[in-house]
Amino acid sequence: MRSTETFWMRGSLVLASALCVLSLPGCNVGPKYVRPQITAPLAYRGAGDTAVASDAKNSLGDQQWADVFREPELQQLIRAALANNYDLRIAAQRVLEASAQVRITRSQQFPQITVGGTGVGAQFPSGSFGNSIESPLTAGSINLSAAWTPDFWGLYRRQTEAARDQMLAQTWAQRAVRMSLVQQVTTTYIELRALDRQLEIAQQATKVRQDSVGLTRTLEQGGDAPLSDVRQAEQLLYTATSQIPQIEQQIQQDENAMRLLLAQDPGKVAHTNPNALAPPPADLPTGLPSQLLERRPDIQQAEAQLMAANAQIGVARAQFFPQLAISASGGTGGNTIANLFDTSGETVYGLGTLTQPLFEGGKLRGQLQLSKRQKDELVLNYQKTILSAFRDVSNALIAVNKQRSTREEQEKLVAAAEDATRLARIRYRGGATSYLEVLTTDSNLFTAQLNLTTAQQNEALTLVQLYGALGGGWQ
């Protein structure tokens, strides 16, 4: 029993000696990360004077998506997508994978300790080996070993730092997917409501034109109108009826697209809210452009990737320095269980190796240059991502203003076309004009009504675009 205690005591001393080296001072070679200097504009282009006067702490991008898109039907769809969408779930799995990779990389900083044993037993026929080997033959051993490479130059610490930064980049990528998902669901829902409105216009036009065809046929049969009027009235009718299956096709395909976002089989989707095409509120708060650097997930992801590249420079630099490897092992052995832990059969040894690269044909220098060039590339990517974000917000603000003007002018056009069509029908019934005038004005009205719906859709989408450009929707 005492021999057993002696063995484990000595094994513990070996491990303790190795662990003591953990306290030795080390350094991290390579540059410390410094965020590239970025000069943000004082205000977004397209926001007008209101952007300068807006409260810096108040921004549409800081609001929760449920406070921006308040239609209950749409909110239910967004919640279902956030709970089930495959792209979002895949992004979450990538974060978990990156987290596991951090643990694997970090394990290199610590000693690797193993315990093992061996045993053998054999029964030989009597007299097979004379009296030189006893039968039965039994033997066994048990050993405890440890190996460690001290991280004097920060090689493993830098690798762990790079792995953590990559995990952070995956986390921001997941948030970007979440933000994009909210936009996709909202955009598809608005498109469905616009298609619903266009289908209503086509069906209403069909009913009116069916009545017109009946009227012209009656007039033609009575000799009060030529056959050409009937054909022109039929032309108007078929123009409307041919639009209906096309719109229905788009509705069903958009419903299938929405169901895919919800991770569901193709099928119908509820889209009945009458306020989906309502104009967005005026004077939407944008906050300061400098806030965008902290709010947009794609900018944060680009910076995390840049930080990982910076850590890789330290990894490449550490390869130039000597590496010390320490290993120790202790064990005992015997031919019976009773003397397995006998101190007379114990072995203890330690080993240390020191290696210094002298010539590798330029490999180490090439790795260092590669890591530097990769960092330079990611600096440019980070700067481009920021400028793209500023552009997105500016384009969204311009769209908010211009789409509102487009919709207002389109409403005037529809009003004028409706009155022109009404007057043309009155003149035709009174015999003051040909049916060609009715054909022209009615076609113009139908086109104007469809274009008005498109303008309303585009204006409603500007809120989605601005919200996403400001980095909203992932919180």
C-alpha positions as CSV (number, residue, x, y, z in Angstrom):
1,M,0.0,0.0,0.0
2,R,2.9,2.3,0.9
3,S,4.5,1.6,-2.5
4,T,1.3,2.7,-4.2
5,E,1.3,6.0,-2.4
6,T,4.9,6.5,-3.2
7,F,4.3,6.0,-6.9
8,W,1.4,8.4,-7.1
9,M,3.3,10.9,-5.0
10,R,6.2,10.9,-7.4
11,G,3.9,11.0,-10.4
12,S,2.2,14.0,-8.9
13,L,5.6,15.7,-8.4
14,V,6.5,15.2,-12.0
15,L,3.2,16.8,-13.2
16,A,3.5,19.6,-10.6
17,S,7.0,20.3,-11.9
18,A,5.7,20.6,-15.4
19,L,2.8,22.8,-14.4
20,C,5.1,25.1,-12.6
21,V,6.5,26.2,-15.9
22,L,3.1,27.7,-16.6
23,S,4.1,30.6,-14.3
24,L,7.1,31.4,-16.5
25,P,6.7,34.8,-18.2
26,G,5.8,34.8,-21.9
27,C,5.1,37.3,-24.6
28,N,2.8,37.6,-27.6
29,V,4.8,38.5,-30.7
30,G,3.0,40.3,-33.5
31,P,1.2,43.6,-33.7
32,K,-1.6,44.7,-31.4
33,Y,-4.9,45.3,-33.2
34,V,-5.7,48.9,-33.9
35,R,-9.0,49.8,-35.6
36,P,-8.4,51.5,-39.0
37,Q,-9.2,55.2,-39.0
38,I,-12.5,55.9,-40.6
39,T,-13.9,59.4,-41.2
40,A,-17.7,59.2,-41.1
41,P,-19.8,62.0,-42.7
42,L,-21.6,64.4,-40.5
43,A,-25.0,63.5,-42.0
44,Y,-26.4,61.1,-44.6
45,R,-27.0,62.3,-48.1
46,G,-30.7,62.4,-48.8
47,A,-31.8,63.0,-45.3
48,G,-32.0,66.8,-45.7
49,D,-31.6,69.2,-42.8
50,T,-33.6,66.9,-40.5
51,A,-30.6,64.5,-40.3
52,V,-28.4,67.2,-38.8
53,A,-30.9,68.2,-36.2
54,S,-32.0,64.7,-35.3
55,D,-31.2,63.3,-31.9
56,A,-28.0,61.3,-32.0
57,K,-29.4,58.8,-29.5
58,N,-32.6,58.2,-31.6
59,S,-32.4,56.0,-34.6
60,L,-34.8,53.8,-36.5
61,G,-32.1,51.1,-36.5
62,D,-32.2,50.9,-32.7
63,Q,-35.9,50.0,-32.6
64,Q,-37.1,46.4,-32.3
65,W,-38.6,45.1,-35.5
66,A,-42.0,44.6,-33.8
67,D,-42.1,48.4,-33.1
68,V,-41.4,49.1,-36.8
69,F,-43.6,46.6,-38.5
70,R,-46.8,46.6,-36.4
71,E,-49.2,44.6,-38.6
72,P,-50.2,41.5,-36.5
73,E,-50.3,39.3,-39.5
74,L,-46.8,40.3,-40.6
75,Q,-45.5,40.0,-37.0
76,Q,-46.7,36.4,-36.8
77,L,-44.9,35.5,-40.0
78,I,-41.7,37.1,-38.8
79,R,-41.8,35.2,-35.5
80,A,-42.4,32.0,-37.3
81,A,-39.4,32.6,-39.7
82,L,-37.1,33.5,-36.8
83,A,-38.0,30.3,-35.0
84,N,-37.8,27.9,-38.0
85,N,-35.8,29.4,-40.9
86,Y,-33.1,27.1,-42.1
87,D,-30.6,29.8,-43.0
88,L,-30.8,31.2,-39.5
89,R,-30.4,27.7,-38.0
90,I,-27.4,27.0,-40.2
91,A,-25.8,30.3,-39.1
92,A,-26.4,29.3,-35.5
93,Q,-24.7,25.9,-36.0
94,R,-21.7,27.7,-37.6
95,V,-21.3,29.7,-34.4
96,L,-21.3,26.5,-32.3
97,E,-18.8,25.0,-34.7
98,A,-16.5,28.1,-34.3
99,S,-16.9,27.8,-30.5
100,A,-15.8,24.2,-30.6
101,Q,-12.8,25.2,-32.7
102,V,-11.8,27.8,-30.1
103,R,-11.8,25.0,-27.5
104,I,-9.7,22.8,-29.7
105,T,-7.2,25.5,-30.5
106,R,-6.9,26.7,-26.9
107,S,-6.1,23.1,-25.7
108,Q,-2.6,23.5,-27.2
109,Q,-1.7,25.9,-24.4
110,F,-2.0,23.2,-21.7
111,P,-0.1,20.0,-20.8
112,Q,-1.4,16.8,-22.3
113,I,-1.7,14.1,-19.5
114,T,-2.3,10.4,-20.1
115,V,-2.5,7.3,-18.0
116,G,-2.2,3.8,-19.3
117,G,-1.3,0.2,-18.4
118,T,-0.3,-3.0,-20.0
119,G,-0.7,-6.6,-19.0
120,V,0.3,-10.0,-20.4
121,G,-0.4,-13.6,-19.4
122,A,0.7,-16.9,-21.0
123,Q,0.4,-20.6,-20.1
124,F,3.1,-22.8,-21.7
125,P,3.2,-26.6,-22.0
126,S,5.3,-28.3,-19.4
127,G,9.0,-28.4,-20.4
128,S,8.6,-26.3,-23.5
129,F,11.4,-23.9,-22.5
130,G,13.1,-26.1,-19.9
131,N,13.3,-24.3,-16.6
132,S,14.3,-20.9,-18.0
133,I,10.7,-19.5,-18.2
134,E,8.2,-20.1,-15.5
135,S,4.6,-21.1,-16.5
136,P,2.2,-19.4,-16.3
137,L,4.0,-16.2,-17.2
138,T,2.4,-12.9,-16.1
139,A,3.6,-9.3,-16.2
140,G,2.0,-5.9,-16.1
141,S,2.8,-2.2,-15.8
142,I,1.0,1.1,-15.2
143,N,2.3,4.6,-16.2
144,L,1.4,8.3,-16.0
145,S,2.9,10.7,-18.6
146,A,2.6,14.3,-19.5
147,A,3.8,16.4,-22.4
148,W,3.8,20.2,-22.9
149,T,5.1,22.9,-25.2
150,P,5.4,26.1,-23.3
151,D,3.9,29.0,-25.2
152,F,6.8,31.5,-24.6
153,W,6.2,33.5,-27.8
154,G,2.4,33.5,-27.8
155,L,2.0,31.1,-30.7
156,Y,-0.9,29.2,-29.2
157,R,-2.3,32.3,-27.6
158,R,-2.4,34.0,-30.9
159,Q,-4.0,31.0,-32.6
160,T,-6.6,31.0,-29.9
161,E,-7.1,34.7,-30.4
162,A,-7.6,34.2,-34.1
163,A,-10.1,31.4,-33.4
164,R,-12.1,33.6,-31.0
165,D,-12.2,36.4,-33.6
166,Q,-13.5,34.0,-36.2
167,M,-16.2,32.8,-33.8
168,L,-17.1,36.5,-33.2
169,A,-17.3,36.9,-37.0
170,Q,-19.6,34.0,-37.2
171,T,-21.8,35.5,-34.4
172,W,-22.1,38.7,-36.4
173,A,-22.8,36.7,-39.5
174,Q,-25.7,35.0,-37.7
175,R,-27.1,38.4,-36.7
176,A,-26.8,39.6,-40.3
177,V,-28.8,36.6,-41.4
178,R,-31.4,37.4,-38.8
179,M,-31.6,41.0,-40.0
180,S,-31.8,39.9,-43.6
181,L,-34.6,37.4,-42.7
182,V,-36.8,40.1,-41.2
183,Q,-36.3,42.1,-44.4
184,Q,-37.1,39.2,-46.7
185,V,-40.3,38.3,-44.9
186,T,-41.5,41.9,-44.8
187,T,-40.6,42.5,-48.4
188,T,-42.4,39.3,-49.6
189,Y,-45.4,40.2,-47.5
190,I,-45.6,43.7,-49.1
191,E,-45.2,42.2,-52.5
192,L,-48.1,39.9,-51.8
193,R,-50.3,42.7,-50.7
194,A,-49.4,44.7,-53.8
195,L,-50.3,41.7,-56.0
196,D,-53.6,41.3,-54.2
197,R,-54.4,45.0,-55.0
198,Q,-53.4,44.5,-58.7
199,L,-55.6,41.4,-58.8
200,E,-58.5,43.4,-57.5
201,I,-57.9,46.1,-60.1
202,A,-57.8,43.5,-62.9
203,Q,-61.0,41.9,-61.7
204,Q,-62.8,45.2,-61.4
205,A,-61.6,46.2,-64.8
206,T,-62.9,42.8,-66.2
207,K,-66.4,43.4,-64.8
208,V,-66.6,46.9,-66.2
209,R,-65.3,45.8,-69.6
210,Q,-67.7,42.9,-69.7
211,D,-70.5,45.4,-69.3
212,S,-68.9,47.5,-72.1
213,V,-68.7,44.5,-74.4
214,G,-72.4,43.8,-73.8
215,L,-73.3,47.4,-74.5
216,T,-71.4,47.6,-77.8
217,R,-72.8,44.3,-79.0
218,T,-76.3,45.7,-78.3
219,L,-75.5,48.9,-80.2
220,E,-74.0,46.9,-83.1
221,Q,-77.0,44.6,-83.4
222,G,-79.3,47.7,-83.5
223,G,-77.2,49.3,-86.2
224,D,-76.0,52.1,-83.9
225,A,-72.3,51.0,-83.7
226,P,-69.9,49.3,-86.1
227,L,-68.5,45.8,-85.5
228,S,-65.1,47.4,-84.9
229,D,-66.4,48.9,-81.7
230,V,-67.3,45.4,-80.5
231,R,-63.8,44.2,-81.3
232,Q,-62.2,47.1,-79.5
233,A,-64.4,46.5,-76.4
234,E,-63.3,42.8,-76.5
235,Q,-59.7,43.9,-76.8
236,L,-60.1,45.9,-73.6
237,L,-61.7,42.9,-71.9
238,Y,-59.1,40.4,-72.8
239,T,-56.3,42.8,-71.8
240,A,-57.7,42.7,-68.3
241,T,-58.5,39.0,-68.2
242,S,-55.0,38.0,-69.5
243,Q,-53.5,39.8,-66.5
244,I,-55.4,37.8,-63.9
245,P,-53.6,34.4,-64.4
246,Q,-50.3,36.2,-64.5
247,I,-50.9,37.9,-61.2
248,E,-52.3,34.8,-59.6
249,Q,-49.1,32.9,-60.7
250,Q,-47.0,35.6,-59.0
251,I,-49.1,35.4,-55.8
252,Q,-48.8,31.7,-55.5
253,Q,-45.0,31.7,-56.2
254,D,-44.5,34.5,-53.6
255,E,-46.5,32.4,-51.1
256,N,-44.2,29.5,-51.8
257,A,-41.2,31.8,-51.3
258,M,-42.7,32.9,-48.0
259,R,-43.3,29.3,-46.9
260,L,-39.7,28.5,-47.6
261,L,-38.6,31.4,-45.3
262,L,-40.8,29.8,-42.7
263,A,-39.3,26.3,-43.3
264,Q,-42.6,25.0,-44.4
265,D,-43.9,23.1,-47.5
266,P,-45.4,25.1,-50.4
267,G,-48.9,26.4,-49.6
268,K,-51.0,29.4,-48.8
269,V,-50.0,32.3,-46.6
270,A,-52.2,34.8,-44.8
271,H,-51.9,38.2,-46.4
272,T,-55.0,40.3,-45.8
273,N,-53.9,43.4,-43.8
274,P,-55.3,46.5,-45.5
275,N,-52.5,48.8,-44.2
276,A,-49.5,46.9,-45.6
277,L,-49.1,49.5,-48.5
278,A,-49.5,52.5,-46.2
279,P,-46.8,55.2,-46.7
280,P,-44.0,55.1,-44.1
281,P,-44.0,57.8,-41.4
282,A,-42.4,61.1,-42.3
283,D,-39.1,62.3,-40.7
284,L,-37.8,58.9,-39.8
285,P,-34.9,59.2,-37.3
286,T,-31.5,58.0,-38.6
287,G,-29.1,59.0,-35.9
288,L,-25.5,59.8,-36.7
289,P,-23.5,58.1,-39.4
290,S,-20.7,57.2,-36.9
291,Q,-23.2,55.0,-35.0
292,L,-23.5,52.8,-38.0
293,L,-20.1,51.3,-37.3
294,E,-21.4,49.7,-34.1
295,R,-24.9,48.8,-35.3
296,R,-24.4,47.1,-38.7
297,P,-23.6,43.4,-38.2
298,D,-21.8,43.2,-41.6
299,I,-19.4,45.9,-40.4
300,Q,-18.8,44.1,-37.1
301,Q,-18.2,40.9,-39.0
302,A,-15.7,42.5,-41.3
303,E,-13.8,43.9,-38.3
304,A,-13.8,40.6,-36.5
305,Q,-12.3,39.0,-39.6
306,L,-9.7,41.8,-39.7
307,M,-8.8,41.1,-36.0
308,A,-8.4,37.4,-36.7
309,A,-6.0,38.3,-39.6
310,N,-4.0,40.5,-37.3
311,A,-3.6,37.7,-34.8
312,Q,-2.4,35.4,-37.6
313,I,0.5,37.8,-38.1
314,G,1.6,37.0,-34.5
315,V,1.2,33.3,-35.3
316,A,3.5,33.6,-38.3
317,R,6.1,35.6,-36.3
318,A,6.2,33.1,-33.4
319,Q,7.3,30.4,-35.9
320,F,10.7,32.2,-36.1
321,F,11.5,31.6,-32.5
322,P,12.7,28.4,-30.7
323,Q,10.2,26.0,-29.4
324,L,10.7,24.0,-26.2
325,A,8.9,20.7,-25.7
326,I,8.8,19.0,-22.3
327,S,7.7,15.5,-21.5
328,A,7.7,13.4,-18.4
329,S,6.6,9.9,-17.5
330,G,6.5,7.6,-14.5
331,G,5.4,4.1,-14.0
332,T,5.8,0.8,-12.2
333,G,5.6,-2.9,-13.3
334,G,5.7,-6.4,-11.9
335,N,4.7,-10.0,-12.6
336,T,1.9,-10.1,-10.0
337,I,-0.8,-7.7,-8.8
338,A,0.9,-7.7,-5.4
339,N,4.1,-6.2,-6.7
340,L,2.6,-4.1,-9.5
341,F,3.3,-1.0,-7.4
342,D,6.5,-2.1,-5.9
343,T,9.0,0.8,-5.9
344,S,11.8,-1.6,-7.1
345,G,10.0,-1.8,-10.5
346,E,9.3,1.9,-11.0
347,T,10.7,4.1,-13.7
348,V,10.6,7.9,-13.9
349,Y,12.1,10.0,-16.6
350,G,11.8,13.5,-18.1
351,L,12.8,14.8,-21.5
352,G,13.1,18.3,-22.9
353,T,13.8,19.3,-26.5
354,L,14.6,22.7,-28.0
355,T,14.3,23.4,-31.7
356,Q,15.2,26.5,-33.6
357,P,14.4,26.9,-37.3
358,L,17.6,27.8,-39.3
359,F,16.7,27.4,-42.9
360,E,13.4,26.4,-44.5
361,G,13.8,27.9,-48.0
362,G,11.9,31.1,-47.2
363,K,8.8,29.3,-45.9
364,L,8.5,31.2,-42.6
365,R,9.1,34.5,-44.2
366,G,6.6,33.7,-46.9
367,Q,4.0,32.8,-44.3
368,L,4.6,36.1,-42.5
369,Q,4.3,38.1,-45.7
370,L,1.1,36.2,-46.6
371,S,-0.5,36.9,-43.2
372,K,0.4,40.6,-43.7
373,R,-1.1,40.8,-47.2
374,Q,-4.2,39.0,-46.0
375,K,-4.6,41.6,-43.3
376,D,-4.1,44.4,-45.8
377,E,-6.9,42.9,-47.9
378,L,-9.2,42.7,-45.0
379,V,-8.5,46.3,-44.0
380,L,-9.7,47.3,-47.5
381,N,-12.7,45.0,-47.2
382,Y,-13.5,46.6,-43.8
383,Q,-13.3,50.1,-45.3
384,K,-15.4,49.1,-48.3
385,T,-18.0,47.6,-46.1
386,I,-18.4,50.8,-44.2
387,L,-18.7,52.9,-47.3
388,S,-21.2,50.5,-48.7
389,A,-23.2,50.9,-45.5
390,F,-23.2,54.7,-45.8
391,R,-24.3,54.3,-49.4
392,D,-27.1,51.9,-48.4
393,V,-28.5,54.4,-45.9
394,S,-28.2,57.3,-48.4
395,N,-29.9,55.4,-51.1
396,A,-32.7,54.4,-48.8
397,L,-33.3,58.0,-47.6
398,I,-33.3,59.2,-51.2
399,A,-35.8,56.4,-52.1
400,V,-38.0,57.5,-49.1
401,N,-38.3,61.0,-50.5
402,K,-38.5,60.2,-54.2
403,Q,-40.9,57.3,-53.9
404,R,-43.3,59.5,-51.9
405,S,-43.2,62.1,-54.7
406,T,-43.7,59.3,-57.3
407,R,-46.7,57.9,-55.5
408,E,-48.3,61.4,-55.1
409,E,-47.9,62.2,-58.8
410,Q,-49.2,58.7,-59.8
411,E,-52.3,59.4,-57.7
412,K,-52.9,62.5,-59.7
413,L,-52.4,60.6,-62.9
414,V,-55.0,58.0,-61.8
415,A,-57.5,60.7,-60.9
416,A,-57.1,62.4,-64.3
417,A,-57.3,59.0,-66.1
418,E,-60.5,58.1,-64.2
419,D,-62.1,61.4,-65.2
420,A,-60.9,61.1,-68.8
421,T,-62.4,57.6,-69.1
422,R,-65.7,58.7,-67.5
423,L,-66.0,61.6,-70.0
424,A,-65.0,59.4,-73.0
425,R,-67.8,56.9,-72.1
426,I,-70.3,59.7,-71.8
427,R,-69.3,61.1,-75.2
428,Y,-69.4,57.6,-76.8
429,R,-72.9,56.9,-75.4
430,G,-74.0,60.3,-76.8
431,G,-72.5,59.5,-80.2
432,A,-70.0,62.4,-80.0
433,T,-66.9,60.2,-80.4
434,S,-65.8,56.8,-81.6
435,Y,-65.0,53.8,-79.3
436,L,-61.3,54.4,-80.0
437,E,-61.3,57.2,-77.5
438,V,-62.9,54.9,-74.9
439,L,-60.3,52.3,-75.7
440,T,-57.4,54.7,-75.3
441,T,-58.6,56.3,-72.1
442,D,-59.6,53.0,-70.5
443,S,-56.2,51.4,-71.3
444,N,-54.5,54.4,-69.8
445,L,-56.5,54.2,-66.7
446,F,-55.8,50.4,-66.2
447,T,-52.1,51.0,-66.7
448,A,-52.1,54.0,-64.3
449,Q,-53.9,52.0,-61.6
450,L,-51.4,49.1,-61.8
451,N,-48.5,51.6,-61.7
452,L,-50.0,53.3,-58.7
453,T,-50.0,50.0,-56.9
454,T,-46.4,49.5,-57.8
455,A,-45.6,53.0,-56.6
456,Q,-47.3,52.3,-53.3
457,Q,-45.4,49.0,-53.0
458,N,-42.1,50.7,-53.7
459,E,-42.8,53.4,-51.1
460,A,-43.8,50.9,-48.5
461,L,-40.5,49.0,-49.2
462,T,-38.4,52.1,-48.5
463,L,-39.2,51.7,-44.8
464,V,-37.8,48.1,-45.0
465,Q,-34.8,49.2,-46.9
466,L,-34.0,52.1,-44.5
467,Y,-34.5,49.9,-41.4
468,G,-32.1,47.3,-42.8
469,A,-29.6,49.9,-44.0
470,L,-29.5,51.3,-40.5
471,G,-28.7,47.9,-39.0
472,G,-32.1,47.2,-37.5
473,G,-33.8,43.9,-37.1
474,W,-31.1,41.6,-35.6
475,Q,-31.5,42.7,-31.9
